[in-house]
Amino acid sequence: MADDSIQGGIHDLGYARLDTDRATRTGDPEVVYGAGKTPEQVVEILRTLHATHPDRAVLATRLTEPASDAVLSALPDAVLDPVARCVTLGSLPTARGLVTVVSAGTSDAPVAAEAALTARVYGAGVRVVTDVGVSGLHRVLAAREDLVASDCLVVVAGMEGALPSVVGGLVGVPLVAVPTSVGYGASFGGVAALLAMLNSCAPGVTVVNIDNGFGAGVFAARVARNAAPRDDA
């Protein structure tokens, strides 16, 4: 008997209308944005999306501690990344291409971790390079070989947001910059870093919104997947 709650690629839960055809259209299933949702809603949405896409991982981001606890209790196969504040349910896809996530400092770790996990869920291989901020340029210079070998870079920085410009001047790899809300008062919650990245003098720097590791991870994974050799080539 047909499920009346599923019509035209939409699974209606009453409080949410899940886009269950998104994987067919874009290659990736819908993602659960956990902020503002109750733990029970996060569990039900994850469970429903996983049932719709049992062959690959679904992702929930920006989870509170109560929501994470509820997911792990109700869905024992779920995997928590406590730094990223994200949960995955199901098997990660086979990796295609390579994304390198570069972070300026330890304080940027939550956003960098969100970007890295998202890129994995979206089907890219991921390498992480941490704590290479511009206050010690020798650190990022020492990582140049890893950067050049990547299909796409995600560069995460707060404070003055200079790291993407530096990296963009060292390599010709597609680069998405992520400003974070890390910094003292005049950083204005990441606005200073955002404006610096938007005004980068290095060509080829794309910028996402403040703390948007998820958006950067999606972009980078799609670049890397399309850069990798295709099986049918």
C-alpha positions as CSV (number, residue, x, y, z in Angstrom):
1,M,0.0,0.0,0.0
2,A,1.4,3.4,-1.0
3,D,2.5,5.8,1.8
4,D,0.3,8.8,1.6
5,S,2.9,10.9,3.3
6,I,5.2,10.6,0.3
7,Q,4.1,12.4,-2.9
8,G,6.2,13.9,-5.7
9,G,9.5,13.3,-4.0
10,I,8.4,15.0,-0.8
11,H,8.1,13.1,2.5
12,D,5.7,15.1,4.7
13,L,6.4,14.7,8.4
14,G,4.0,17.4,9.4
15,Y,6.6,19.8,10.8
16,A,9.0,19.2,7.8
17,R,8.7,18.3,4.1
18,L,11.8,16.3,3.2
19,D,13.1,16.5,-0.3
20,T,13.7,12.8,-0.9
21,D,14.4,13.4,-4.6
22,R,17.4,15.6,-4.0
23,A,19.9,12.8,-4.4
24,T,18.5,11.9,-7.8
25,R,18.6,15.6,-8.9
26,T,22.0,16.6,-7.5
27,G,23.8,13.4,-6.5
28,D,23.5,14.1,-2.8
29,P,20.7,13.6,-0.3
30,E,19.2,16.4,1.8
31,V,21.1,17.4,4.9
32,V,19.6,18.0,8.4
33,Y,20.4,21.5,9.7
34,G,20.1,20.7,13.4
35,A,20.0,24.3,14.9
36,G,16.5,25.2,16.1
37,K,15.2,21.6,15.8
38,T,14.2,19.5,18.8
39,P,16.2,16.3,19.5
40,E,13.1,14.3,18.5
41,Q,12.8,16.1,15.2
42,V,16.5,15.5,14.4
43,V,16.1,11.8,15.1
44,E,13.0,11.4,13.0
45,I,14.4,13.3,10.0
46,L,17.7,11.4,10.1
47,R,15.8,8.1,10.4
48,T,13.5,9.0,7.5
49,L,16.3,10.2,5.2
50,H,18.4,7.1,5.9
51,A,15.5,4.9,5.1
52,T,15.1,6.7,1.8
53,H,18.9,6.5,1.0
54,P,20.0,3.3,2.8
55,D,23.1,3.0,0.5
56,R,24.9,6.1,1.6
57,A,25.4,8.4,4.6
58,V,23.1,11.2,5.6
59,L,24.3,14.1,7.6
60,A,23.0,16.3,10.4
61,T,24.9,19.5,11.3
62,R,25.0,22.0,14.1
63,L,23.7,19.6,16.7
64,T,23.2,20.6,20.3
65,E,24.5,18.1,23.0
66,P,20.9,16.9,23.8
67,A,20.3,16.3,20.1
68,S,23.5,14.4,19.7
69,D,22.7,12.3,22.7
70,A,19.2,11.6,21.4
71,V,20.5,10.5,18.0
72,L,23.1,8.2,19.4
73,S,20.6,6.6,21.7
74,A,17.8,6.1,19.1
75,L,20.1,5.3,16.2
76,P,23.0,3.2,17.4
77,D,24.7,3.1,14.0
78,A,25.0,6.9,13.9
79,V,28.6,8.3,14.2
80,L,29.2,11.6,16.1
81,D,32.0,14.0,15.2
82,P,32.1,16.0,18.4
83,V,34.4,18.7,17.1
84,A,32.2,19.4,14.0
85,R,29.0,18.9,16.1
86,C,27.7,16.7,13.3
87,V,26.3,13.2,13.0
88,T,26.4,10.8,10.0
89,L,24.2,7.8,9.6
90,G,25.0,5.2,6.9
91,S,28.1,4.4,4.9
92,L,30.3,7.1,3.4
93,P,30.5,7.0,-0.4
94,T,33.6,5.9,-2.2
95,A,35.9,8.9,-2.3
96,R,36.6,10.6,-5.6
97,G,39.2,13.4,-5.8
98,L,40.9,15.1,-2.9
99,V,39.9,18.1,-0.8
100,T,42.4,19.6,1.6
101,V,41.0,21.6,4.5
102,V,43.5,24.2,5.8
103,S,42.8,26.0,9.1
104,A,44.6,29.0,10.4
105,G,44.4,28.1,14.1
106,T,43.1,25.7,16.7
107,S,40.1,28.0,17.4
108,D,38.9,27.5,13.9
109,A,38.7,23.7,14.4
110,P,34.9,23.3,14.7
111,V,34.3,25.0,11.3
112,A,37.2,23.2,9.7
113,A,35.9,19.9,11.0
114,E,32.4,20.6,9.7
115,A,33.9,21.3,6.2
116,A,36.0,18.1,6.3
117,L,33.2,15.8,7.4
118,T,30.8,17.4,4.8
119,A,33.3,16.9,2.0
120,R,33.6,13.2,3.0
121,V,29.8,12.8,3.1
122,Y,29.6,14.4,-0.3
123,G,32.1,11.9,-1.7
124,A,35.5,13.4,-1.7
125,G,38.7,12.2,-0.1
126,V,39.9,14.6,2.6
127,R,43.2,15.7,4.0
128,V,43.4,18.2,6.9
129,V,46.2,20.7,7.5
130,T,45.9,22.6,10.8
131,D,47.3,25.6,12.6
132,V,49.1,27.2,9.6
133,G,48.1,30.8,10.2
134,V,49.9,33.8,8.7
135,S,51.6,34.7,11.9
136,G,54.1,31.9,11.1
137,L,54.3,31.9,7.3
138,H,56.9,29.1,7.3
139,R,54.1,26.7,8.4
140,V,51.9,27.1,5.4
141,L,55.0,27.2,3.1
142,A,56.0,23.8,4.5
143,A,52.6,22.4,3.6
144,R,52.7,23.6,-0.1
145,E,53.2,20.2,-1.6
146,D,50.1,18.9,0.1
147,L,48.1,21.9,-1.2
148,V,49.3,21.6,-4.8
149,A,48.4,17.9,-4.8
150,S,44.7,18.6,-4.0
151,D,41.8,19.0,-6.4
152,C,40.2,21.7,-4.2
153,L,41.1,23.6,-1.0
154,V,39.0,24.8,1.8
155,V,40.9,27.6,3.8
156,V,39.4,28.5,7.1
157,A,40.5,31.5,9.1
158,G,39.2,34.1,11.5
159,M,40.9,37.3,12.9
160,E,42.0,39.3,9.9
161,G,41.2,36.5,7.4
162,A,44.5,36.7,5.5
163,L,45.3,33.0,5.1
164,P,43.2,32.4,1.9
165,S,45.0,35.2,0.1
166,V,48.4,33.8,1.1
167,V,47.4,30.3,0.0
168,G,45.8,31.6,-3.2
169,G,49.1,33.3,-4.1
170,L,51.1,30.0,-3.6
171,V,49.0,27.6,-5.6
172,G,46.6,27.4,-8.6
173,V,44.2,25.0,-7.0
174,P,40.5,26.0,-6.8
175,L,40.0,27.5,-3.4
176,V,37.0,28.3,-1.2
177,A,37.6,30.6,1.8
178,V,35.7,30.3,5.0
179,P,35.7,33.2,7.4
180,T,35.1,32.3,11.0
181,S,33.7,34.3,13.9
182,V,37.0,33.8,15.8
183,G,38.7,37.1,16.9
184,Y,38.8,40.1,19.2
185,G,36.2,42.9,19.2
186,A,37.2,44.6,15.9
187,S,36.8,41.3,14.0
188,F,33.0,42.0,14.4
189,G,32.1,38.3,14.8
190,G,33.8,37.3,11.5
191,V,32.8,40.3,9.4
192,A,36.4,41.6,9.2
193,A,37.6,38.2,7.9
194,L,34.6,38.0,5.5
195,L,35.4,41.4,4.0
196,A,39.1,40.6,3.7
197,M,38.4,37.4,1.9
198,L,35.9,39.0,-0.5
199,N,38.6,41.7,-1.2
200,S,41.4,39.2,-1.7
201,C,44.0,40.2,-4.2
202,A,44.7,36.5,-5.0
203,P,42.7,35.4,-8.1
204,G,40.5,32.4,-7.9
205,V,39.3,32.7,-4.3
206,T,35.7,31.9,-3.7
207,V,34.1,32.9,-0.4
208,V,31.2,31.4,1.7
209,N,29.5,32.9,4.6
210,I,30.8,33.3,8.2
211,D,31.3,29.9,9.9
212,N,29.8,28.1,6.9
213,G,32.0,25.0,6.9
214,F,29.1,22.9,5.5
215,G,28.7,25.1,2.4
216,A,32.4,25.1,1.8
217,G,32.6,21.3,2.1
218,V,29.8,20.8,-0.4
219,F,31.5,23.1,-2.9
220,A,34.9,21.6,-2.5
221,A,33.6,18.0,-2.7
222,R,31.8,18.7,-6.0
223,V,34.9,20.3,-7.5
224,A,37.0,17.3,-6.4
225,R,34.5,14.7,-7.6
226,N,34.4,16.3,-11.1
227,A,38.2,16.8,-11.2
228,A,38.8,13.1,-10.5
229,P,39.0,10.7,-13.5
230,R,35.6,9.2,-14.3
231,D,35.1,5.4,-14.3
232,D,33.5,5.6,-17.7
233,A,36.2,7.8,-19.3
